[in-house]
């Protein structure tokens, strides 16, 4: 009987494991640009691909597939659009709007008086009454039109904030269905768009929905190496935790040894707090300061849900940092969103968003570490300049 180590080694050396590992090493445009879960970017892409006049060569083909495909979507509420209305809208002039009254995408077909809105949700949760509010906006803005709202998400989940009494039908659509429609029409595009569409489809299948090929490889691995598969699944959180710990140890080491921090290496103080967390697997805080700074002024490097960096002063020492804050034009200091008793001390007034390095802190990478250290250096230099 094989030992646990031998079982895992057999899985690691299997052909199926080698094939599935190749997915993580393939060129991934969306991963490289850090836009895998950026809803605004995905909505911009869809708007461009829907637009028949855009320079992708698809003409109306993708838009037509999307329009006619609505009849096959799961309808969660409201009165359905008729097939005749959808057919009459194909190959017709179209207007495509982004962020029309905060709705991600609105497709308007003037000749058939049809309007289809799309609410795009990748990671974000719905705001209170969001879908119901959009249903009402459509009714008010287009009182004499055929109307529908498509709720688009990675897995086609149902919205929770719709108005079931509204006449506006709400359809549920997955990104996998978008990928299938694009696969059917991508050959009609020009060479540049075909390459981009292939990347987009691959991104959807691997990152959002899991392609059939990936699922099949996982099944083969599971079938042949079930014990080892189970051991790897059970060790997943351990591996996540260890990865974060080792990355932050690297960050600590580089703060002490990198040339960028050498001129104040004798002054640097680091306070570390590490805790296991049922929600985030592990939370990690590094509070960095120079001995010459006023008490309570620090720069936080953290991993909770986000991986991020921000400079702050604690509430009890805001008065001691008043002079710095005034020089940085951030007085009175704004509270750090979601952090109790911490106040920004920076000329950057958009840190609620810009403090974020990676929205999934557990997927921290070497590139993320470099960004964290660069941000740390910028904040140190800014605070030092205000003290001069």
C-alpha positions as CSV (number, residue, x, y, z in Angstrom):
1,X,0.0,0.0,0.0
2,X,1.4,3.4,-1.0
3,X,2.2,6.0,1.6
4,X,0.5,9.4,1.6
5,X,3.6,11.0,0.1
6,X,3.7,8.4,-2.7
7,X,0.1,9.0,-3.5
8,X,0.6,12.8,-3.9
9,X,3.8,12.2,-5.9
10,X,1.9,10.0,-8.4
11,X,-0.7,12.8,-8.9
12,X,2.1,15.4,-9.4
13,X,3.8,13.2,-12.0
14,X,0.6,12.3,-13.9
15,X,0.0,13.4,-17.5
16,X,-3.4,15.0,-16.5
17,X,-1.8,17.1,-13.8
18,X,0.8,18.3,-16.3
19,X,-1.9,19.3,-18.7
20,X,-4.0,21.2,-16.2
21,X,-0.9,22.9,-14.8
22,X,-0.3,24.3,-18.3
23,X,-3.4,26.4,-17.9
24,X,-1.7,28.5,-15.2
25,X,1.4,29.1,-17.4
26,X,-0.4,30.1,-20.6
27,X,-0.3,33.7,-21.6
28,X,-3.3,35.5,-20.0
29,X,-3.9,39.0,-21.1
30,X,-6.5,39.6,-18.5
31,X,-4.3,38.3,-15.6
32,X,-1.4,40.3,-16.8
33,X,-3.4,43.6,-16.9
34,X,-5.0,42.8,-13.5
35,X,-8.5,43.1,-14.9
36,X,-9.9,39.6,-14.3
37,X,-12.7,40.8,-12.1
38,X,-13.1,44.4,-13.3
39,X,-16.7,44.9,-14.1
40,X,-16.2,48.2,-15.9
41,X,-13.6,46.7,-18.2
42,X,-15.8,43.7,-19.0
43,X,-18.8,46.0,-19.7
44,X,-16.6,48.1,-22.0
45,X,-15.5,45.0,-23.9
46,X,-19.1,43.8,-24.4
47,X,-20.3,47.3,-25.5
48,X,-17.5,47.3,-28.1
49,X,-18.3,43.8,-29.4
50,X,-22.0,44.5,-29.5
51,X,-21.4,47.6,-31.6
52,X,-21.7,46.7,-35.3
53,X,-19.7,49.7,-36.4
54,X,-16.7,49.0,-34.2
55,X,-13.5,47.8,-35.9
56,X,-13.8,44.2,-35.0
57,X,-15.3,42.9,-38.2
58,X,-18.1,41.0,-36.4
59,X,-20.7,43.4,-37.9
60,X,-24.1,42.5,-36.3
61,X,-23.3,38.8,-35.7
62,X,-22.5,38.8,-31.9
63,X,-25.3,41.3,-31.2
64,X,-27.8,39.2,-33.1
65,X,-26.8,36.0,-31.3
66,X,-27.1,37.8,-28.0
67,X,-30.5,39.3,-28.9
68,X,-32.1,36.1,-30.2
69,X,-30.5,34.1,-27.4
70,X,-32.6,35.9,-24.8
71,X,-35.6,33.5,-25.5
72,X,-33.4,30.7,-24.2
73,X,-32.4,32.4,-20.9
74,X,-33.9,31.6,-17.6
75,X,-36.6,34.3,-16.9
76,X,-36.8,35.1,-13.2
77,X,-39.7,37.5,-13.3
78,X,-41.9,39.6,-15.6
79,X,-43.6,39.1,-18.9
80,X,-41.4,37.5,-21.6
81,X,-40.2,39.3,-24.7
82,X,-41.8,37.8,-27.9
83,X,-39.5,36.0,-30.4
84,X,-41.0,38.1,-33.2
85,X,-39.8,41.3,-31.4
86,X,-36.3,39.9,-31.1
87,X,-36.2,38.7,-34.7
88,X,-37.4,42.1,-36.0
89,X,-34.5,43.8,-34.1
90,X,-31.7,41.9,-35.7
91,X,-29.5,43.6,-38.3
92,X,-31.1,46.9,-37.4
93,X,-29.6,50.2,-36.3
94,X,-28.7,50.1,-32.7
95,X,-27.6,52.6,-29.9
96,X,-25.4,51.3,-27.1
97,X,-25.1,53.2,-23.9
98,X,-22.7,52.7,-21.0
99,X,-23.7,53.7,-17.5
100,X,-27.1,55.2,-18.6
101,X,-28.5,56.2,-15.2
102,X,-26.0,53.8,-13.7
103,X,-27.1,50.8,-15.7
104,X,-24.0,49.0,-16.9
105,X,-25.2,48.6,-20.5
106,X,-28.3,49.6,-22.4
107,X,-29.0,48.4,-26.0
108,X,-31.6,50.4,-27.8
109,X,-33.2,49.2,-31.1
110,X,-35.1,52.2,-32.4
111,X,-36.8,50.5,-35.3
112,X,-38.5,47.9,-33.2
113,X,-38.9,49.9,-30.0
114,X,-36.9,47.3,-28.1
115,X,-34.6,48.1,-25.2
116,X,-32.4,45.6,-23.4
117,X,-30.5,46.6,-20.3
118,X,-27.6,44.5,-18.9
119,X,-26.6,44.6,-15.2
120,X,-23.1,43.1,-15.1
121,X,-22.0,41.5,-11.8
122,X,-18.7,39.6,-11.4
123,X,-17.7,39.9,-7.7
124,X,-19.7,42.9,-6.5
125,X,-22.9,42.4,-4.6
126,X,-26.1,44.1,-5.5
127,X,-26.9,47.5,-3.9
128,X,-30.1,47.8,-2.0
129,X,-33.1,47.6,-4.4
130,X,-30.7,47.9,-7.3
131,X,-32.4,45.7,-9.9
132,X,-35.9,47.0,-8.9
133,X,-34.6,50.5,-9.3
134,X,-33.3,49.8,-12.8
135,X,-36.7,48.2,-13.7
136,X,-38.4,51.4,-12.7
137,X,-35.9,53.5,-14.6
138,X,-36.5,51.6,-17.8
139,X,-40.3,51.9,-17.4
140,X,-40.0,55.7,-16.8
141,X,-37.5,56.3,-19.6
142,X,-39.0,54.1,-22.2
143,X,-42.8,54.0,-21.5
144,X,-43.8,52.7,-25.0
145,X,-41.0,50.2,-25.6
146,X,-40.5,46.5,-25.3
147,X,-38.2,46.2,-22.3
148,X,-36.0,43.6,-20.6
149,X,-33.2,43.5,-18.1
150,X,-30.5,40.8,-18.4
151,X,-28.6,40.0,-15.1
152,X,-25.2,38.8,-16.2
153,X,-22.9,37.0,-13.8
154,X,-20.2,34.3,-13.9
155,X,-22.6,31.5,-13.1
156,X,-25.9,32.9,-14.1
157,X,-27.1,33.5,-10.5
158,X,-30.4,35.0,-9.7
159,X,-30.6,38.6,-8.6
160,X,-32.0,39.3,-5.1
161,X,-33.2,42.9,-5.5
162,X,-35.6,42.6,-8.4
163,X,-39.3,43.7,-8.2
164,X,-41.3,40.6,-9.0
165,X,-44.4,42.7,-9.6
166,X,-42.8,44.7,-12.3
167,X,-43.7,44.1,-15.9
168,X,-40.0,44.3,-16.9
169,X,-38.8,40.8,-17.3
170,X,-35.5,39.9,-15.7
171,X,-33.4,37.3,-17.4
172,X,-30.4,35.5,-15.8
173,X,-27.3,34.9,-18.0
174,X,-23.9,33.5,-17.3
175,X,-20.6,34.5,-18.8
176,X,-20.3,30.9,-20.1
177,X,-23.3,31.7,-22.4
178,X,-21.5,34.8,-23.6
179,X,-18.4,32.7,-24.3
180,X,-20.4,30.2,-26.4
181,X,-22.0,33.0,-28.5
182,X,-18.5,34.6,-29.1
183,X,-17.1,31.2,-30.1
184,X,-19.8,30.9,-32.8
185,X,-19.0,34.3,-34.3
186,X,-15.3,34.9,-33.7
187,X,-14.3,33.5,-37.1
188,X,-16.1,36.4,-38.7
189,X,-13.8,39.0,-37.0
190,X,-10.6,40.4,-38.4
191,X,-7.3,38.9,-37.3
192,X,-6.7,41.3,-34.4
193,X,-10.2,40.9,-33.0
194,X,-10.1,37.1,-33.4
195,X,-7.0,36.9,-31.2
196,X,-8.5,39.2,-28.6
197,X,-11.9,37.3,-28.6
198,X,-10.0,34.0,-28.1
199,X,-8.3,35.5,-25.1
200,X,-11.6,36.8,-23.8
201,X,-13.3,33.4,-24.2
202,X,-10.3,31.6,-22.5
203,X,-10.5,34.1,-19.7
204,X,-14.2,33.5,-19.2
205,X,-13.8,29.7,-19.3
206,X,-10.8,29.3,-17.1
207,X,-11.3,32.2,-14.6
208,X,-15.1,32.6,-14.4
209,X,-16.8,29.4,-15.3
210,X,-14.4,26.5,-15.8
211,X,-14.2,25.1,-19.3
212,X,-15.3,21.7,-20.2
213,X,-11.7,20.7,-21.0
214,X,-10.6,21.8,-17.5
215,X,-13.5,20.1,-15.8
216,X,-12.7,16.9,-17.8
217,X,-9.0,17.0,-16.7
218,X,-10.1,17.5,-13.1
219,X,-12.4,14.5,-13.4
220,X,-9.6,12.3,-14.8
221,X,-7.3,13.4,-12.0
222,X,-10.0,12.7,-9.4
223,X,-10.9,9.3,-10.9
224,X,-7.3,8.1,-11.0
225,X,-5.9,9.8,-7.9
226,X,-8.9,10.4,-5.6
227,X,-7.0,10.0,-2.4
228,X,-4.3,12.5,-3.5
229,X,-6.9,14.8,-4.9
230,X,-8.7,14.9,-1.5
231,X,-5.4,15.5,0.4
232,X,-4.6,18.5,-1.9
233,X,-8.1,19.9,-1.4
234,X,-7.8,19.5,2.4
235,X,-4.4,21.2,2.3
236,X,-5.5,24.1,0.1
237,X,-6.1,26.6,3.0
238,X,-2.8,25.6,4.5
239,X,-1.1,26.4,1.2
240,X,-2.9,29.7,0.9
241,X,-1.9,30.6,4.5
242,X,1.7,29.6,3.9
243,X,1.9,31.5,0.7
244,X,0.7,34.7,2.3
245,X,3.1,34.2,5.3
246,X,6.1,33.7,3.1
247,X,5.2,36.7,0.9
248,X,5.0,38.9,3.9
249,X,8.2,37.6,5.3
250,X,9.7,38.5,1.9
251,X,8.2,42.0,2.2
252,X,9.7,42.4,5.7
253,X,13.1,41.3,4.5
254,X,13.1,43.6,1.6
255,X,12.1,46.6,3.7
256,X,15.2,45.9,5.7
257,X,17.6,45.2,2.8
258,X,16.4,46.9,-0.5
259,X,18.4,49.9,-1.6
260,X,15.2,51.9,-1.8
261,X,14.9,51.9,1.9
262,X,18.6,52.0,2.8
263,X,18.8,55.7,3.7
264,X,16.4,55.3,6.6
265,X,17.1,51.6,7.4
266,X,18.3,52.5,10.9
267,X,15.0,54.3,11.6
268,X,12.5,51.8,10.4
269,X,10.2,50.1,12.9
270,X,7.8,47.3,12.0
271,X,4.9,46.0,14.1
272,X,3.5,42.7,12.9
273,X,0.1,41.1,13.7
274,X,-0.9,37.8,12.1
275,X,-4.1,36.0,12.8
276,X,-6.0,33.0,11.3
277,X,-9.4,34.0,10.1
278,X,-12.4,31.9,9.1
279,X,-13.4,34.4,6.4
280,X,-10.0,35.4,4.9
281,X,-7.9,32.3,5.9
282,X,-5.3,34.6,7.4
283,X,-5.0,38.3,8.2
284,X,-1.7,40.0,8.1
285,X,-0.8,43.5,9.3
286,X,2.6,45.2,9.0
287,X,2.6,48.7,10.5
288,X,5.7,50.5,9.3
289,X,7.1,53.8,10.7
290,X,10.3,55.8,11.2
291,X,11.4,56.6,14.7
292,X,11.6,60.3,13.8
293,X,7.9,60.5,12.9
294,X,5.3,61.9,15.4
295,X,3.7,59.2,17.5
296,X,0.8,57.4,15.9
297,X,1.9,58.1,12.3
298,X,2.3,54.8,10.4
299,X,2.0,53.1,7.0
300,X,-0.1,49.9,7.0
301,X,0.7,47.0,4.7
302,X,-2.2,44.5,5.1
303,X,-3.9,41.4,3.8
304,X,-7.5,40.8,4.7
305,X,-9.8,40.5,1.8
306,X,-7.7,43.0,-0.1
307,X,-4.0,43.3,-0.2
308,X,-3.3,47.0,0.3
309,X,-1.2,49.9,1.6
310,X,-2.1,53.2,3.2
311,X,-0.5,55.9,5.5
312,X,-2.5,56.9,8.5
313,X,-2.5,58.4,12.0
314,X,-4.4,56.9,14.9
315,X,-7.2,58.9,16.4
316,X,-5.6,59.6,19.7
317,X,-2.5,61.2,18.0
318,X,-4.2,63.2,15.3
319,X,-3.2,66.5,17.0
320,X,0.5,65.5,17.0
321,X,0.2,65.0,13.2
322,X,-1.6,68.3,12.5
323,X,1.4,70.1,11.1
324,X,2.2,67.2,8.6
325,X,-1.5,67.0,7.6
326,X,-1.7,70.7,6.8
327,X,1.4,70.5,4.7
328,X,-0.1,67.6,2.8
329,X,-3.4,69.4,2.5
330,X,-5.3,66.6,4.2
331,X,-6.4,68.3,7.4
332,X,-8.8,67.6,8.9
333,X,-7.9,64.0,8.2
334,X,-10.5,61.7,6.6
335,X,-11.2,58.4,8.3
336,X,-9.9,55.3,6.6
337,X,-12.9,53.5,5.1
338,X,-13.6,50.2,7.0
339,X,-10.8,50.8,9.5
340,X,-11.7,52.0,13.0
341,X,-9.9,55.0,14.5
342,X,-7.5,55.4,11.6
343,X,-7.2,58.6,9.5
344,X,-5.4,59.1,6.2
345,X,-2.3,61.2,6.2
346,X,-1.5,61.8,2.5
347,X,-2.1,64.3,-0.2
348,X,-3.8,61.5,-2.2
349,X,-7.5,62.0,-1.6
350,X,-8.5,58.8,-3.4
351,X,-6.9,56.2,-1.1
352,X,-10.2,54.5,-0.4
353,X,-9.7,52.9,-3.8
354,X,-6.0,53.4,-4.6
355,X,-4.8,51.7,-1.4
356,X,-5.8,48.4,-3.0
357,X,-3.1,46.4,-4.7
358,X,-5.0,43.2,-5.2
359,X,-8.8,42.6,-4.5
360,X,-8.0,39.0,-3.7
361,X,-5.2,39.2,-1.1
362,X,-4.8,35.4,-1.0
363,X,-3.6,35.4,-4.7
364,X,-0.7,37.7,-3.8
365,X,2.1,37.5,-6.4
366,X,5.7,38.8,-6.8
367,X,4.3,41.6,-8.9
368,X,2.1,42.5,-6.0
369,X,5.0,42.5,-3.6
370,X,6.9,45.0,-5.8
371,X,3.8,47.3,-6.0
372,X,3.4,47.1,-2.2
373,X,7.0,48.1,-1.7
374,X,6.8,50.9,-4.2
375,X,3.7,52.3,-2.5
376,X,5.4,52.1,0.9
377,X,8.5,54.0,-0.4
378,X,6.2,56.7,-2.0
379,X,4.3,57.2,1.3
380,X,7.5,57.3,3.4
381,X,9.0,59.9,1.1
382,X,5.8,62.0,1.2
383,X,5.6,62.0,5.0
384,X,9.4,62.8,5.3
385,X,9.0,65.7,2.9
386,X,6.2,67.1,5.0
387,X,8.5,67.0,8.1
388,X,11.2,69.0,6.5
